[in-house]
């Protein structure tokens, strides 16, 4: 920890004097740092995809639809679409598009990629949200139909996600809006995909301002690059690296904070010992001081106690935990009493293993949670985010406004009642029936204390003044072709 902090101070502290007013040239390429591993083309149904690679796939392999600057859906490969049969069928007409090698994108290739995402062996992270899809069929070389078992009004937002990018399986190249011009070990240079309606003249040079240089790198390096005016944007920032910003002086206009729709809390991933009973799991939820937790990081972070941040398609408002009306002190007393009862019957409970990502923000969160649980008689051991654990911090942005997505993510290890309720919601034949089943599932997952909500997910970016089209949005998506006015 000491070596990490001194390294950060050495890497960032020397940059503070260079921050000042954010004035950068608007003549050269747009340079973007995404916090994470080096960007690479990835088949999302075969392996996990990090944030830099998500940005790259979104930029080079658009889906049927794609996101605009505000996180809303706009045409991608599909020039237009209609929804028929009371929301049970989506029909897409493809525009004229080409792979990077010049071959035409046809409906059969699109169908193959979407079928791969929902195939039995798929590892696509959106697969569980696509269970309502019954068939994906090619109607003509330019038209495909997606048939559903039950209506899904938010389906288009899933099709806009990079996990459902459409690409050539042999090369992983897509149809734009950018194509890869150069790449090295840590970065990729992107240029706009040539227009088929107005193709450039042979040998014509690309306007440097339309070029994007995409880096994937550690948060400290990304911040240092921005502060020294070697980049125009840092994106992908989370609570884990937020405290690094305290080490530099940044123009307040450049710092953009988003509290996106999603989940930030503790998933119960082991149900033995003290975590076996819902009333004891609820004791942990009662003990954590959420107000103190969010105040530590400071950017008006919003605490949460319910799994659903909004009603969405549920028939009832979000269900709060049973203890919500108790004062913080009464919650702590009740939680300590539960621990005392368990200890009297079973002896001292073993330390709870809490899995967290690396980073100074995680250090603060762990210290807060450990102190709160120590106050009621429980000890906590921190483990790596990929290690076996009892509690695992979940920090996820929702891919669409769908109550069942939240409940499914919260119900990673649930009892039979909430599991059956979620299955019933998935299979509900009408929207009214689905709304009722969602409300039942919300109540069941909350009563099961399967997940401990703490706050809204926090996302931050550093954005230079030349990127005037950057727009905060609930998805936290910032497509590279929508950073400047001259989009493609």
C-alpha positions as CSV (number, residue, x, y, z in Angstrom):
1,X,0.0,0.0,0.0
2,X,2.8,2.5,0.9
3,X,4.8,1.7,-2.2
4,X,1.6,2.0,-4.3
5,X,0.8,5.4,-2.8
6,X,4.3,6.8,-3.2
7,X,4.4,5.6,-6.8
8,X,1.1,7.4,-7.5
9,X,2.4,10.6,-5.8
10,X,5.6,10.5,-7.9
11,X,3.7,9.9,-11.1
12,X,0.9,12.5,-10.5
13,X,2.1,15.0,-8.0
14,X,4.7,16.4,-10.4
15,X,2.0,17.1,-13.0
16,X,-0.2,19.3,-10.8
17,X,1.5,22.6,-11.8
18,X,0.8,21.9,-15.5
19,X,-3.0,21.5,-15.2
20,X,-4.4,25.1,-15.0
21,X,-6.8,26.1,-17.7
22,X,-7.6,23.5,-20.3
23,X,-6.6,24.9,-23.6
24,X,-5.6,22.3,-26.3
25,X,-5.2,22.4,-30.0
26,X,-8.2,21.4,-32.1
27,X,-6.1,20.5,-35.1
28,X,-4.7,17.0,-34.4
29,X,-6.1,13.6,-33.6
30,X,-8.4,13.0,-30.7
31,X,-6.5,11.0,-28.1
32,X,-8.5,9.0,-25.6
33,X,-7.4,6.9,-22.6
34,X,-9.7,4.2,-21.3
35,X,-8.8,2.8,-17.9
36,X,-7.9,-0.9,-18.2
37,X,-5.9,-3.3,-20.3
38,X,-4.8,-2.6,-23.9
39,X,-7.7,-2.5,-26.3
40,X,-8.1,-5.5,-28.6
41,X,-10.7,-7.0,-30.9
42,X,-12.6,-9.6,-29.0
43,X,-15.5,-12.0,-29.8
44,X,-17.7,-11.3,-26.7
45,X,-19.5,-14.6,-26.9
46,X,-16.2,-16.4,-26.4
47,X,-14.3,-14.5,-23.7
48,X,-14.7,-11.5,-21.3
49,X,-14.3,-8.0,-22.7
50,X,-12.7,-5.2,-20.7
51,X,-13.7,-1.5,-21.0
52,X,-10.9,-0.5,-23.5
53,X,-11.9,-3.4,-25.7
54,X,-15.6,-2.5,-25.4
55,X,-14.8,0.9,-26.7
56,X,-12.8,-0.5,-29.6
57,X,-15.6,-3.0,-30.5
58,X,-18.2,-0.2,-30.3
59,X,-16.1,2.0,-32.5
60,X,-15.2,-0.6,-35.2
61,X,-18.1,-3.1,-35.1
62,X,-21.4,-1.4,-34.7
63,X,-24.5,-3.5,-34.0
64,X,-27.9,-3.4,-35.6
65,X,-28.3,-0.1,-33.7
66,X,-25.7,1.9,-31.7
67,X,-25.7,4.6,-29.0
68,X,-25.6,8.4,-29.6
69,X,-23.9,10.9,-27.4
70,X,-26.8,10.9,-24.9
71,X,-27.0,7.1,-24.6
72,X,-30.0,6.8,-26.8
73,X,-30.4,4.4,-29.7
74,X,-29.6,5.5,-33.3
75,X,-29.3,3.5,-36.5
76,X,-26.2,1.3,-36.9
77,X,-26.1,-1.5,-39.4
78,X,-29.9,-1.3,-39.5
79,X,-31.1,1.7,-41.5
80,X,-34.6,1.3,-40.0
81,X,-36.8,-1.1,-38.1
82,X,-40.3,-1.7,-37.0
83,X,-41.9,-3.5,-34.0
84,X,-45.0,-5.5,-34.7
85,X,-47.3,-8.1,-33.2
86,X,-47.7,-6.2,-29.9
87,X,-43.9,-6.1,-29.3
88,X,-43.3,-9.8,-30.2
89,X,-41.4,-9.2,-33.4
90,X,-38.6,-6.7,-34.4
91,X,-37.8,-6.4,-38.1
92,X,-34.6,-4.7,-39.2
93,X,-33.7,-3.5,-42.7
94,X,-29.9,-3.4,-43.2
95,X,-28.2,-0.4,-44.9
96,X,-25.5,-0.9,-47.4
97,X,-22.4,-1.7,-45.3
98,X,-19.0,-3.3,-45.9
99,X,-16.6,-5.2,-43.8
100,X,-13.0,-3.9,-43.6
101,X,-12.0,-6.0,-46.6
102,X,-14.7,-4.5,-48.8
103,X,-17.1,-7.4,-48.7
104,X,-20.8,-6.6,-48.3
105,X,-22.4,-7.2,-44.9
106,X,-25.4,-9.5,-45.4
107,X,-28.3,-10.6,-43.2
108,X,-27.0,-14.1,-42.8
109,X,-23.8,-12.8,-41.2
110,X,-25.8,-10.6,-38.8
111,X,-28.0,-13.6,-37.9
112,X,-25.0,-15.8,-37.3
113,X,-23.4,-13.3,-34.8
114,X,-26.7,-12.8,-32.9
115,X,-27.4,-16.5,-32.7
116,X,-23.9,-17.0,-31.4
117,X,-24.6,-14.7,-28.5
118,X,-27.6,-16.8,-27.3
119,X,-26.2,-20.2,-28.2
120,X,-26.0,-22.8,-25.3
121,X,-22.2,-22.5,-25.0
122,X,-22.1,-18.7,-25.3
123,X,-20.1,-16.8,-22.6
124,X,-21.7,-13.5,-23.7
125,X,-22.5,-11.4,-20.6
126,X,-25.8,-10.3,-22.1
127,X,-27.0,-13.8,-22.7
128,X,-29.2,-13.9,-19.6
129,X,-31.0,-10.7,-20.8
130,X,-31.8,-12.3,-24.2
131,X,-33.8,-15.2,-22.9
132,X,-37.0,-13.9,-24.5
133,X,-35.6,-14.3,-28.0
134,X,-37.3,-17.2,-29.7
135,X,-35.8,-17.0,-33.2
136,X,-33.5,-14.8,-35.3
137,X,-34.1,-15.4,-39.0
138,X,-33.0,-14.0,-42.3
139,X,-36.0,-12.9,-44.3
140,X,-34.0,-11.5,-47.3
141,X,-30.3,-10.6,-47.8
142,X,-31.2,-7.2,-46.3
143,X,-33.9,-8.0,-43.8
144,X,-33.8,-9.9,-40.5
145,X,-36.5,-10.6,-37.9
146,X,-36.1,-11.2,-34.2
147,X,-39.0,-13.1,-32.8
148,X,-39.7,-13.0,-29.1
149,X,-41.6,-15.3,-26.6
150,X,-42.7,-12.3,-24.7
151,X,-42.4,-8.5,-25.2
152,X,-39.2,-6.7,-24.4
153,X,-39.5,-2.9,-24.9
154,X,-35.8,-2.3,-24.0
155,X,-34.4,-4.8,-26.5
156,X,-32.9,-2.1,-28.8
157,X,-30.6,-0.9,-26.0
158,X,-29.2,-4.4,-25.7
159,X,-28.6,-4.5,-29.5
160,X,-26.6,-1.3,-29.1
161,X,-24.2,-2.8,-26.6
162,X,-20.7,-3.7,-27.8
163,X,-21.3,-7.3,-26.5
164,X,-23.7,-7.6,-29.5
165,X,-21.4,-6.1,-32.0
166,X,-21.6,-7.4,-35.5
167,X,-18.2,-8.5,-37.0
168,X,-16.5,-10.8,-39.5
169,X,-15.7,-13.9,-37.4
170,X,-12.5,-14.5,-39.3
171,X,-10.9,-11.1,-38.7
172,X,-13.1,-9.6,-35.9
173,X,-13.3,-6.5,-38.1
174,X,-16.7,-4.8,-38.3
175,X,-18.4,-2.1,-40.5
176,X,-17.5,1.0,-38.6
177,X,-18.0,3.8,-37.7
178,X,-14.2,3.6,-37.5
179,X,-11.6,1.2,-38.9
180,X,-8.1,0.4,-37.5
181,X,-5.3,2.3,-39.3
182,X,-2.4,1.4,-36.9
183,X,-1.9,-0.4,-33.7
184,X,0.9,-1.0,-31.2
185,X,1.1,-2.8,-27.9
186,X,-1.0,-0.4,-25.8
187,X,-2.9,1.7,-28.4
188,X,-4.9,1.7,-31.6
189,X,-5.3,4.5,-34.2
190,X,-8.7,4.7,-35.7
191,X,-9.9,6.5,-38.9
192,X,-13.5,7.0,-40.1
193,X,-14.8,4.2,-42.2
194,X,-15.1,5.5,-45.8
195,X,-18.6,6.5,-46.8
196,X,-20.2,4.3,-49.5
197,X,-22.4,7.2,-50.6
198,X,-19.6,9.7,-51.0
199,X,-16.4,7.7,-51.2
200,X,-13.1,9.6,-50.8
201,X,-10.9,10.2,-53.8
202,X,-8.0,7.8,-54.3
203,X,-5.0,8.9,-52.2
204,X,-7.0,11.5,-50.2
205,X,-5.6,12.1,-46.7
206,X,-7.8,11.7,-43.7
207,X,-8.4,15.0,-41.7
208,X,-6.3,14.5,-38.6
209,X,-9.1,15.8,-36.5
210,X,-11.2,12.8,-37.5
211,X,-8.6,10.4,-36.3
212,X,-8.9,8.8,-32.8
213,X,-5.9,7.4,-30.9
214,X,-7.2,4.9,-28.3
215,X,-5.1,3.9,-25.3
216,X,-5.8,1.3,-22.6
217,X,-3.8,2.0,-19.5
218,X,-3.7,2.3,-15.7
219,X,-5.7,5.2,-14.1
220,X,-2.5,6.9,-12.9
221,X,-0.9,6.9,-16.3
222,X,-4.2,8.1,-18.0
223,X,-4.6,11.0,-15.6
224,X,-1.0,12.0,-16.0
225,X,-1.4,11.9,-19.8
226,X,-4.4,14.2,-19.6
227,X,-2.9,16.6,-17.1
228,X,0.1,17.1,-19.4
229,X,-2.2,17.7,-22.4
230,X,-1.2,14.5,-24.2
231,X,-4.8,13.3,-24.4
232,X,-8.2,14.8,-24.8
233,X,-10.2,12.4,-22.6
234,X,-9.9,9.8,-19.9
235,X,-12.9,7.5,-19.5
236,X,-13.8,4.4,-17.6
237,X,-13.1,5.8,-14.2
238,X,-14.7,4.2,-11.2
239,X,-14.8,4.5,-7.4
240,X,-11.7,2.4,-7.2
241,X,-9.5,5.1,-8.8
242,X,-11.4,8.2,-7.8
243,X,-9.0,9.2,-5.0
244,X,-6.1,9.5,-7.5
245,X,-7.8,12.7,-8.7
246,X,-6.9,14.4,-5.4
247,X,-3.2,14.2,-6.3
248,X,-3.5,16.6,-9.3
249,X,-5.0,19.9,-10.1
250,X,-7.6,19.6,-12.8
251,X,-9.8,22.2,-14.4
252,X,-13.2,21.7,-12.7
253,X,-14.8,22.0,-16.1
254,X,-12.9,18.9,-17.3
255,X,-14.1,16.6,-14.5
256,X,-17.3,14.9,-15.4
257,X,-19.0,12.6,-12.8
258,X,-21.9,10.3,-13.6
259,X,-24.1,8.3,-11.3
260,X,-25.2,5.7,-13.7
261,X,-28.0,3.2,-13.5
262,X,-26.7,0.0,-12.2
263,X,-25.7,-1.9,-9.0
264,X,-23.1,-1.1,-6.4
265,X,-23.2,-3.3,-3.4
266,X,-22.2,-6.6,-1.8
267,X,-23.3,-9.9,-3.4
268,X,-23.7,-12.8,-1.0
269,X,-21.7,-15.5,-2.8
270,X,-21.4,-18.0,0.1
271,X,-24.3,-19.2,2.3
272,X,-22.6,-21.1,5.1
273,X,-22.0,-20.1,8.7
274,X,-23.2,-16.7,9.6
275,X,-24.4,-16.1,6.1
276,X,-26.8,-19.1,6.1
277,X,-29.9,-17.3,7.3
278,X,-31.5,-14.2,5.7
279,X,-31.9,-12.4,9.0
280,X,-28.2,-12.7,9.6
281,X,-27.3,-11.5,6.1
282,X,-29.7,-8.6,6.8
283,X,-27.6,-7.8,9.9
284,X,-24.7,-7.0,7.6
285,X,-26.8,-4.7,5.5
286,X,-28.1,-2.9,8.6
287,X,-24.6,-2.4,10.0
288,X,-23.0,-0.6,7.1
289,X,-23.2,3.2,7.4
290,X,-24.0,4.2,3.8
291,X,-23.9,7.9,4.4
292,X,-20.4,7.7,5.8
293,X,-19.4,5.4,2.9
294,X,-20.4,7.8,0.1
295,X,-19.2,10.8,2.0
296,X,-15.6,9.4,2.0
297,X,-15.4,9.8,-1.8
298,X,-17.3,13.0,-1.9
299,X,-18.6,13.6,-5.4
300,X,-22.3,13.8,-4.3
301,X,-22.4,10.0,-4.4
302,X,-25.9,8.7,-3.9
303,X,-26.5,5.9,-1.3
304,X,-29.0,3.2,-2.0
305,X,-30.9,0.6,0.1
306,X,-33.2,-0.9,-2.5
307,X,-32.1,-3.1,-5.3
308,X,-34.2,-1.3,-8.0
309,X,-33.2,2.3,-8.3
310,X,-36.5,3.0,-10.1
311,X,-39.8,1.2,-10.6
312,X,-39.1,0.4,-14.3
313,X,-41.6,-2.3,-15.5
314,X,-42.5,-3.5,-12.0
315,X,-46.1,-3.2,-10.9
316,X,-45.0,-1.6,-7.6
317,X,-42.3,0.8,-6.5
318,X,-38.9,-0.6,-5.4
319,X,-39.2,-2.7,-2.3
320,X,-37.1,-1.4,0.6
321,X,-35.6,-3.7,3.2
322,X,-37.7,-4.4,6.3
323,X,-35.3,-2.4,8.5
324,X,-35.5,0.8,6.5
325,X,-37.5,2.8,9.0
326,X,-35.1,2.2,11.9
327,X,-32.6,4.8,12.9
328,X,-28.9,4.1,12.1
329,X,-28.2,3.5,15.8
330,X,-31.2,1.1,16.1
331,X,-30.0,-0.8,13.0
332,X,-26.5,-1.2,14.6
333,X,-28.0,-2.5,17.8
334,X,-30.3,-4.9,16.0
335,X,-27.4,-6.2,13.9
336,X,-25.2,-6.6,17.0
337,X,-28.0,-8.6,18.7
338,X,-28.2,-11.0,15.7
339,X,-24.4,-11.6,15.9
340,X,-24.6,-12.2,19.6
341,X,-27.4,-14.7,19.2
342,X,-25.4,-16.6,16.5
343,X,-22.2,-16.5,18.6
344,X,-24.1,-17.9,21.7
345,X,-25.3,-20.9,19.6
346,X,-22.2,-21.4,17.3
347,X,-19.2,-19.7,18.8
348,X,-17.2,-17.0,17.1
349,X,-18.0,-16.6,13.4
350,X,-15.0,-16.9,11.1
351,X,-13.8,-13.9,9.2
352,X,-15.9,-12.9,6.2
353,X,-13.9,-12.8,3.0
354,X,-14.7,-9.6,1.0
355,X,-13.5,-9.5,-2.6
356,X,-12.7,-6.1,-3.9
357,X,-10.8,-4.7,-7.0
358,X,-7.4,-3.0,-6.5
359,X,-7.2,0.8,-6.0
360,X,-7.2,3.5,-3.4
361,X,-11.0,3.8,-3.6
362,X,-11.3,0.1,-2.7
363,X,-9.0,0.7,0.2
364,X,-11.4,3.3,1.6
365,X,-14.5,1.2,1.0
366,X,-12.9,-1.8,2.7
367,X,-11.9,0.3,5.7
368,X,-15.4,1.6,6.1
369,X,-17.1,-1.7,5.8
370,X,-14.6,-3.5,8.0
371,X,-15.1,-0.9,10.7
372,X,-18.9,-1.1,10.6
373,X,-18.9,-4.9,10.8
374,X,-16.3,-4.9,13.5
375,X,-18.7,-2.7,15.6
376,X,-21.3,-5.5,15.6
377,X,-18.8,-8.3,16.3
378,X,-17.8,-9.5,12.8
379,X,-14.3,-9.5,11.3
380,X,-13.6,-9.0,7.6
381,X,-10.7,-10.2,5.5
382,X,-10.0,-8.6,2.2
383,X,-9.3,-10.9,-0.8
384,X,-8.6,-10.3,-4.5
385,X,-11.6,-9.6,-6.7
386,X,-11.2,-13.0,-8.5
387,X,-10.5,-15.0,-5.3
388,X,-13.0,-17.3,-3.5
389,X,-15.1,-15.1,-1.2
390,X,-18.1,-14.8,1.0
391,X,-19.0,-11.3,-0.1
392,X,-18.1,-9.8,-3.4
393,X,-18.4,-6.1,-4.4
394,X,-20.5,-5.7,-7.5
395,X,-20.0,-2.5,-9.5
396,X,-22.0,-2.8,-12.7
397,X,-23.7,-0.4,-15.2
398,X,-27.1,-1.7,-16.3
399,X,-27.2,-2.4,-20.1
400,X,-30.8,-1.3,-20.2
401,X,-33.7,-0.1,-18.0
402,X,-34.9,-3.5,-17.0
403,X,-36.0,-4.5,-13.5
404,X,-35.3,-8.2,-14.1
405,X,-31.7,-7.4,-15.0
406,X,-31.1,-5.8,-11.6
407,X,-32.8,-8.7,-9.7
408,X,-30.9,-11.3,-11.7
409,X,-27.6,-9.7,-10.9
410,X,-28.5,-9.4,-7.2
411,X,-29.7,-13.0,-7.1
412,X,-26.4,-14.7,-7.8
413,X,-27.0,-17.2,-5.0
414,X,-30.7,-17.1,-4.1
415,X,-33.1,-19.5,-2.4
416,X,-35.9,-21.2,-4.3
417,X,-38.6,-18.6,-3.8
418,X,-36.8,-15.6,-5.5
419,X,-35.3,-17.9,-8.1
420,X,-38.8,-19.2,-9.1
421,X,-40.2,-15.7,-9.1
422,X,-37.5,-14.5,-11.5
423,X,-38.2,-17.4,-13.8
424,X,-41.9,-16.5,-13.7
425,X,-41.1,-12.9,-14.7
426,X,-39.0,-14.1,-17.6
427,X,-41.7,-16.3,-18.9
428,X,-44.7,-14.0,-18.4
429,X,-46.8,-13.8,-21.6
430,X,-47.9,-10.2,-21.3
431,X,-46.5,-7.0,-20.0
432,X,-49.1,-6.8,-17.2
433,X,-48.3,-10.3,-16.0
434,X,-44.6,-9.6,-16.2
435,X,-45.1,-6.4,-14.1
436,X,-46.8,-8.4,-11.4
437,X,-44.2,-11.1,-11.5
438,X,-41.4,-8.6,-11.3
439,X,-42.9,-7.0,-8.2
440,X,-43.1,-10.4,-6.6
441,X,-39.5,-11.1,-7.5
442,X,-38.3,-7.8,-6.1
443,X,-40.0,-8.5,-2.8
444,X,-38.6,-12.1,-2.7
445,X,-35.0,-11.1,-3.5
446,X,-35.1,-8.3,-0.9
447,X,-36.5,-10.6,1.8
448,X,-33.8,-13.2,1.0
449,X,-31.1,-10.6,1.6
450,X,-29.2,-12.0,-1.3
451,X,-27.6,-8.6,-2.1
452,X,-26.7,-5.6,0.0
453,X,-27.2,-2.4,-2.0
454,X,-24.8,0.4,-1.0
455,X,-24.9,3.2,-3.6
456,X,-25.3,4.0,-7.3
457,X,-22.4,3.1,-9.4
458,X,-19.9,6.0,-9.8
459,X,-18.3,6.8,-13.1
460,X,-16.0,9.6,-13.9
461,X,-14.2,11.0,-17.0
462,X,-11.8,13.8,-17.8
463,X,-12.9,15.7,-20.9
464,X,-11.2,18.5,-22.7
465,X,-13.1,21.5,-24.1
466,X,-12.6,20.4,-27.7
467,X,-14.9,17.4,-27.1
468,X,-18.1,19.5,-27.0
469,X,-20.4,16.6,-27.9
470,X,-19.6,14.6,-24.7
471,X,-22.8,14.1,-22.8
472,X,-23.5,12.6,-19.4
473,X,-26.1,9.8,-19.6
474,X,-27.5,6.9,-17.5
475,X,-25.6,4.3,-19.5
476,X,-22.2,6.0,-19.1
477,X,-21.5,5.4,-22.8
478,X,-19.4,7.8,-24.8
479,X,-19.0,6.7,-28.4
480,X,-15.8,7.8,-30.0
481,X,-17.8,9.1,-33.1
482,X,-19.9,11.4,-30.9
483,X,-17.2,13.4,-29.1
484,X,-17.0,16.1,-31.7
485,X,-19.6,17.7,-34.0
486,X,-18.1,16.0,-37.1
487,X,-19.5,12.5,-36.3
488,X,-19.5,9.6,-38.7
